[in-house]
Each structure stands twice: as structure tokens, then as C-alpha cells.
Amino acid sequence: MENLFSSPEYAAAVIALLVGIIFFFTIKSKPKLPPSASEEKTPIQIVEPVVTKAPELPKVSWKDRLSLGLEKSRSEVWGKIGQLFSGGSPSLDEIEEILYTADIPTGLVQELLTKLEKDGKGKSADEIQNLVFGFMKDKMEPIQHNIHQDVFTFDSSNKKTRVFMIVGVNGAGKTTTIGKLATKLKSQGARVIVGACDTFRAAAVDQLQVWCDRAGVDMVRAKDGTDPSGVAYDTVAKAFSENYDYCLIDTAGRLHTNQGLMDELAKTKRVMSKINPDAPQEVLLVLDAITGQNALKQAQEFNKALQLTGIIFTKCDGSAKAGSAVGIVDHLKVPITYIGVGESVDDLQLFDLDLYLKTLVGL
């Protein structure tokens, strides 16, 4: 052991350790100089994310939405007539065929063909399109004049409560249409109340409740399975006693072929008249444009049971059968009040005859 401590290697290790300790404490005790400007650390900056507002999409006009909705009917039926008839050898047979595929009533098809034969020979495609436009306008315009303006526009000077009964088959868009109509009337300053008389489908009532809550209008609802006529009676009574401007009565979707169900609708209408002999002032049928010729049959049966005052033509967005509106108005002598081409509130607009027909035939 003595040899270990006295060895040169041991002495060198001790000396190296002492030098290291002295160097450590010398450096540690040395005062720190402030960092130079180049050495200073840049303070941390919290940069808020720049939220860029999404560019607003250009608002699509009603005219453009209607044009898009009627595009199939225009391109496959009405827009073709001018091209098919003009020229040296008019194709009446082909025109007749496409009109029938569009579910135009037989009588109306034959009248139009007779008109083309009589007045269309030798004319250009554009002149033929104008002839078709004039033919359909002559059929519809006298009936369209029968619409009461308060279906569209709230007149605050009129203190009378207006009751609208809305009917239609399942799937025609009836509940959604009532929600849109309530929203439109409310936005004009009217007090609106809705009667949820489709008591057989809880989902329909819940859907209507969402629309009413969104629009800020009142709704009367009852337990599932309650007699619909009773709900209608209570709603109309409340509307008149509390001076609402509009009372919209929803009804259960009915198959027009079921006489028992149609009789129930007639009963609901009679019950409302016990509150006020003029109620309901409007009976509006919601028709799905896609159903074409079947839409005419529906309208006939509902009109027979309820004496319709107007039609709301929905889902005119993709069907070649949208032109069936002409035959329905001509046959029933009942005007179209509103037309719908989509799901938003703005997609339900008053029926402008000139705009509809010009868009339909491509003028």
C-alpha cells in the first residue's frame, strides 16, 4: 500500500484532480457579463392566428334557381319543340311522343299539336317557342288571377284572422312547406300560429316544432293519436280569440285513393267552420312535381273532397314532369300559389306565371 501512495502515477493523479477542482471553482466564481446585443435572445411573441373570413359565395337569384330546377324539363321536353317543328319537315309525331312522356294530359297535347299545325308552319325555332309559351299562358292566366294576395303578403291593416288548411299525400313535402310558409309570413311581421294535426306521426310533429321554433311562431300540438279534428278546432279557436293574423293547419298525409281518410279531412275542414263560418279561407294542396300524371289524379280527388283554393307545387328540381303544372291548372281551374325547387326557405316562392313558362320553354 505504501508503494501505491508513493508511486509517481498516484502523485500525478492527485495533482490532476487538484488542478480540476481549482479550475472549476475559478470559472464558477467569475462574474457573468451581460450578453452582447448580438447575443441577446429575442423575446417570445405569441402570434394570434389570422382568421381569414371565408369568401362569401354569390347569392343565387330565384330566377337562376328556378332555371336550374326546370333544366331537365326544358332540355328533354319543352325546349325541343321549336327545333323539332321548325324546318322543312316538322316532326309532329316526335313532339306528341315527348309530350306524353312528360305526363301532359291527352286533351292538352292534342290542342297544342293542332295549334302548331295551324300557326307554326314555316316559322323559326324561336317563333315556335314563343307560340308554345303563348298557348300555355292562355290556358293558365285566367285561373292564376283567382289567387288572394294575402296568401303571399301580410296586410297589417286587415285585422281578420286567415286560416290556411294544408293538405297532401305522404312525401309531397307538406310539413316542410308549412314551416317555410310560417317563416315567410312571420318575417313580414304577422302573428302566426300552427296546428300540428298530423297526430299519427310523432316525427312529423317534431319536425314541424323545429320549424316553428326557428321561425318564432306558436304551435298547438297534442298527444300522439289525438283526434286531428280536435287539434284543428283548438288551434283555430285560439287563433281567433287571441287575434292571430294567420293560422296554418297541418294535416296527416292522405292517400287520395282511401275514401275513409279523405272523409276525415273533410270532417276537419267542417270542424274549423264551427269557430268561424269563413274558416278555412284557403285550402292549399301540396303537390310533388315528380309524380307527373299522378299529381293530376291526386289533385282531382282532393279537390272533390275539399274544394281546393290553391296548389303549392314542390320539388321542381330535376324532373322532366314539371310541365304537368299546366295540365293541372287547366283541368282543375285551381291556381298555383307557390312553387318550390329546394329545401331552404328561399326555395319556396310565389308562382310567377311568366317567369315559370319562359324558363320552362327556354325563352
JOFEN-V390016 format. One line per field, one symbol per residue. phi: phi as a letter, one per 20 degrees, with the letter a starting at -180 (. if undefined). A space follows every 50 residues. Layout:
phi=???
//
This chain:
phi=.ffffeffffffffffffffffffffffeffeefffgfefefffdeeffe eefffffgfeffgffffffegffffecffefgffefofcgdffffgffff femeggffgfffffffffddfnefgfffffffgffffffdgffffefeff fdcedffeeefdddddcrffnfnffffffffffffffeneeccddeeefe cfffffffffffffemdebdccfgnfggfffffffffffffdlfeccddf cffcffeefffffffffgfffffffbfeeefcddeedegfflfffffgff ffffeclfdacdedlecpdfefffgffffffemdfeeccccaefgfedcf eegfffffffene
//
